[in-house]
Amino acid sequence: MLTTLKNAFKIKEIRNKLLFTLGMLVVIRLGSQLPVPGVDRHYFSNWFAQQTGDAFNFFNAFTGGSFINMSILALNITPYITSSIIMQLLTIAIPKLEEMQKEGEDGRKKIAAITRYVTVGLALIESTAMALAFGNNGLLENFNALNVITVITALTAGSAFLMWVGERITENGVGNGISIVLVINIISSIPQDISMLFEQFVFGKAIAIGVVAAIIIIAIILAMVILVIILNDGVRKIPVQYAKKVQGRKMVGGQTSSLPLKVNTAGVIPIIFASSLFQLPIVISSFFYKGTGVWSQILKGLNSSNWCKPSEPIYSIGLVVYIVLVIFFAYFYTSLTFNPLEISENMKKQGGFIPGIRPGKPTCEYLTKILNYIIFIGAVGLTIVCVIPFIFNGVFGAQVSFGGTSLIIIVSVVLETLKQIESQMLVRNYKGFLND
């Protein structure tokens, strides 16, 4: 990693891209500290501290602290992430969008434009809801039409600005613009979380206990990072043989290739879907429901901060449901994005076949069988990564804003960005060789 960055800085073109990306990240962090005009930031911090659920902690981690600071970037790129997921699902469900996606670069540009409009629309809806829901309760110093419009405009513009910054990083920087913006937001809260862990379990303890606790904390973090790397890079390669055929006066084909199937085929999407489904009732209830009873007990079961507590084991049923949802969404999302029937048909048209497997339906059945096996392994790996923080939170009270989801995003984006930098260096070397 360090060697790749060191070599990249020796190349002027790539060095400029890295410096441009760094400059944009500085702008993002500065924007995260600029308050929305007319907002009482102390009120929002106090309200945030009173929330018992971790739904808003999850959201705040994704916004890099902008949410709790009620800055102009409070919504951050979460509307863009939501709109991207919506568009990805609609592309599969709506034939017109599916045709656009198959049109190549022009089609992708059209879908990207629609995604931008959906992003602005979602940001407008979310900012309006926040201004009206909190404004009359003390968020706004003066609750009037002008201040409400100011908050809506500032939050919507901030989200649109970050979307623009992400696209500029993709075009003029090292690539993966939106992902890099999300990663820098998550990373910004990690030093504070690590400091809190060490203050809670290391500092002020006996030397032996402190040393053992520090070793355990570091070992767990390293083990999770290694597991995420294995999940991210794990690939099952299925050999594909292409039959020889006569084309003109030449015999072409006959080469052997492979069909790579990623172990973690759905990425972090299953965790995001499962977490969102669990947190939605908690978020809604925080605005409208303050009572007790059966619904209150259900909400505690949905709240991950109550899982794995030895004193209240009944609430850990929510963790079991959460694990089932992660595995379900892993299969569900992969079924939407990977079609074994389409793959087998394309392979058959190109004269390809899997050795020992007949083309057509047998190939489709074979790919489905292998895919189901791989999805389960990836889902189990995802579950382990995201459940470990819940266990330590429940048993030891180790509360951190970053968890399995954040770690998967960070490792995946860093590895992908490094691969892009290496490919850009390789392309430049090829260009230099050809010019010589």
N, C-alpha and C positions, 0 to 999 in steps of 0.2 A: 504493500500500500504506500509506504513512505517512499520507496524506490520509484514507484510510478509517478507520484507527485513531483519528486525531485527531477526526474527526466522530463516531465511535462513542462516544468518552469524553464527548462533550457531552450524550449521551442517558443519563439516569439508569438506565433499565432495562438497557440494553446495557452500560453501565459496570459495573454490579453483576455481570453475567454474566462480563465480562472479569476483574474482580477475583477472583471466585470461582474461575475457571479458573486464574488465577495462583497463588492460595492453594493449590489442589490440587497444582499442579506443584511448589511449594515443599515440600509434604508428601512428595511422591514422591522428591525429591532428598535430603531428610533421611532417609527410610526406606532409601535406597540405601547409607547409611553405617552403619546399625545392624547390628552383627554378630549372627549366630546364636549363641545361648548354647552354650558347650562346644566351639566350633570353633577350631582353630588356623589363623588366617588366613595366617600366614607360610608354612605348609606348602602351602596351596593356591596362593599367589602363586608359590612356587618351582616347583610342579608345572606351573603354567600357562606359566611362562617356558621350560620344557623342551620344550614341544610345538612340533614343527616345522611342523605344518599350520596353516592359517588358519581351520579350522572353528570353533575356540573363539573366535578373534578376531571372527569374524562374529557369533557368539552373544553375546559380551561387548558388542559395539557395540549390539546390539538391546536389551540389558538396562541400558545406560547405566553400565557398570562395576560393576553390582551383582554380577555373576557372579564376577569376579575378587576382589572384596571379600568374597565369601561372606556377603552381608548377608541380612536376612530377605526381601528382594525379589530374591534371586538368580535365581529362575525368571522373575520379572517377568511380562509378559503373553504370553510365547511359548506357554504352554499354550492361552490363549484364541485366539491367531492360528491355531494348529494345529487346534483344535476348530472354529473358524469355517470353515476350508478344508474340513475333513472333512464338516461339515454341509452346506456348499454343494454338494459333490460328491454326497453322499447324497440331497440334495433332488432332484437330477436322476435318480438311479438308483432311488430308492424312491418308488413312486407315492403312498403314504400321506403322505410328507413333501411331495411336490409338491402334493398337494391342500391341505395346511396352508398352504403358501405362497400359494396362490391364494384362500384364505379372507379375505384382507385383513389388517386390523390384528390381529384375534384369532389368526389363523394365524401371523403373524409373532411374536406374543408367545409362542406355544407353542414355536416353533422357537428363540427366544431363550432360553427356560427350559431346553430340552434342551441348548443350547449351553453354558449355565452348568454344568449337571451334568457334561457331557463335559469341560469345562475343569478342574473340581475333580478329576475322575477322572484326567486326564492329569497334573495337578500332583502328585497323590498317588503315581502310578507313578514319575514322574521324581525326586521328592524321595526316595522309598524307594531307587531305584537309586543315587542319589548318596550317600546315607547309608551304604549297605552297601558300595558299590564303593570309596569313599574312606575311610570310617570306620576300617576295619581297617588301613589303610596309613598312618595318621598325621593324617588330617583332624580326627578327634575326639581331644581331649586324653585322654579316658577312653572306650574303646570298650565301652559296656555298653548294655543295653536302654533305660535311661532316656534317655541322650544320643541314641541313635538315634531314639527316639520324639519327642524334643524337636526334633531337626533336621527330621524329616518334618513335624511339626505346624507349625513356624515357616515352612518354605518353602511348604507348601501354603496356609497362612493368608495369607502374603504375596502369593501369586499371586491368591488369591480377593479380597484387599483391593484390589489394583490393578484387577481387573476391576470391582469395585464403584465405585472412584474414576472409572474411565473412563465408566461408565454415569451417574454423577452429573454429570460434565462435560457429557455429552450432554443430560441433562434440565435442569440448572440453569445450565450454562455456555454456551459458544458453539457446542456441538455437536462431532461427530466425536471423542468422548471417547477411545476406544481408540487411534485414529490419532494424536491429540495426545500421548497418553502415550508412544507409540512414537517420535514425532518428538523429544520432549524428551530421551528416552534417547539417541538418535543424536546430537543436537546437543551434548549434554554432553561428548562425546569429541572433537568437532571442534577446539576451541581447542588442545588438547594435540597433535593430529595436525598442525595447521598450524604450530605452534611447532616440532615435530620436523622438518618439511619445511624451514623456514627455517634451522634450526640445521645441517641436513645440506647444504644447497645455497647458502645465502646468507651466513650469519654466518661470519666467519673467512676468507672468500675475498677475492680482489682486488676492488676497488670495481666495476670494469667487469663482471667475471664475476658478482658478487653481484647487481648491478642487472639484468643480463640474465636471470639465474635467477629473480629475484623477478617480473619481468615475465612470463616464461614460465609460472610457477606460477599467477599471478593470471589470465592469459589463458586457460589450460586450464580452470581452475575456472569462469570466466565462460562460456566456450564450452559447457561441459557443462551448466551451468544453463540457458542459452538453448535448447540442444537439447532438454532435458527439458521446458521450458515449451512448445516447439513441438509435441513429441510429446503432451503432456497436453492441449493446447487444439486440436490438429488434428482437424478434423471434415470428413467428406465428406457434404454434404447432397444427398439424392436427392429431386427434386421429386415431389410426390404430388398428383394432381387428384381431387377428389371430385365425382361426378356429381350433378346436380340431381334431386330427387325430390319428389313431392307428399306432404305430411304434413298431414292434415286439409284445411284450405282454403289452406294456405300452401305455397309452393315453398321448400324448404330445400336446403342443400348448394351445390355449385358453387364452393366456395372452394378455394384452392390452399395446400397445406402442404408440409412437407418431412420426410423421414426422416433424422435425423442418425446417421451411422456414425463412431464415433471411430477415429482412426488407430491409437492404442494401445488396441485393444479389450480386451486382457487385462491391462492395467496392469503391475504389477511381478510378478505371479504367475509368468510363465514363468521369470524369473531366480531366484525363490525355489525353485521346483520343481527347476530344473536344479542350483542350488547345493546343495540338500538331498540330491539324488541323488548328487552327487559327494562330499559331505562325510560321508555315512553310513558308507561303508567305512573312512574315515580315523578317525572317532570310535571305531568298534567296535574297529579294530586297535590304537588307542592304549591300550586296556584289556587286550587279550588277546594281541597279536602284537608281539614285539620282535626277531624274527630278520631275516635277509636273504634274498636270492634273487629269483626272478621276481616274487613278490607284492610285495616291497619296491619293485621298479622300477615296478610298476603303481600303487602308492600314491603314488609320487613324481609320476607322470604325472597323477594325480587332484588333486594338491596345487597350487593356483593359484600359490603362492609360487615354484614351479619353472618356470612358464611364461615364455616369451619371453626366456629367458636365453641370450645368445650362446654361452656355454661349453657348454650342454647343450640343444641345439635339439630333441633327440628327445622331451623331455618336453612340448614345445609341441603335440604331437599331442592331448594332453588338452584344450587350448584349442579345437582344431578340433571335437572331440567336444562340448565345452561349447556352442559356437556352434550346432551342429546341434540340440542339445537345447533351447536357448532358442527357436529357430524352431519346432521341433516342438511344444513346449508352448504356444506362442502360438496355433498352429492348433488344438491339442487343446482348450485351455481355452475358446477362443472358440466352438468347435463345441458345447461343453456349455452355454454361457450365452446363445448367440444362435442362434435357429432360424429360418432364412429361410422354411421352409415354413409355420411358424406365423404369421410376420409377413405373408406373402402371403395366407394364408387370412383373417386378421383384416382385412386391407386390403380384400379382396374382399367380405367381409360388410358392411363399412361403406360400400361403394360407391366405394372409392378405387382408383386405378390410377396407374401411372407412365406419363407421356406417351410414346407410341411403343412401349410394352410391353403385351402382352395380360395380363389378370388370370389368376391361377391359376399353373399350372406355369411358363409363360414368365417370370412375375415372380419366382418362386422361383429359377429358373436365373440370371436377371439379378442378383438380390441376392447369390447365391452367388459369381458371377464377380467382382462389385465387392468383396465382402467378402474373398475370397482375395487380391485385389490389395492391398487396404488392410492386411490382416494382415501381408503380407510387408514392406510399407514400415515398419509399426510395429515388427516384429520386427528389421529391420535397424537401425532407430534405437536400439532397446533394446540390441542387440548392441554398437553403437558406444560407447554410454554405459558399458556394463559392462566392455568390453574395454580401454578406454583406461587405467584404473588398473592392469590386469594388465601392459600393455606397459611402463609407466613403472616398475612394481615390478620386472619382470624385467631391463630394460635398465639402469636407473639405481639400483635398490635403494630406491625411494621407497615405503616401507611405511607405509600408513595404514589405520586400522580402518574408515574410511568409504570407500565406493566408489560404483559406479554404482547399485547397489540402494538404498543409503541416500539418495543424492542424489535419485533418482526419488521415494522416499517423502516426503522433506522438501518438495520443490517441489510435489508433488501435494496433500499435506495442507494446506500453507500457502495455496495458491491456492483450494482448496475451502473452507477455513475463512473466508477473506476474502469469498468469494462468499456464504457463509451469513450473515456479519455484514452485508453489503450488503443482502441480502434481508430480514433482520430490520429494518434501518433503513427499507427501503422499505415494509414492511408497517406499521410504526409510523406513517410519514407518511400512509399511506392511512387508517389508523384515525383519526388526528388530523383529517384532512380530512373524513371522514364525521361525526365528532363535532361538528365546527364547523357 
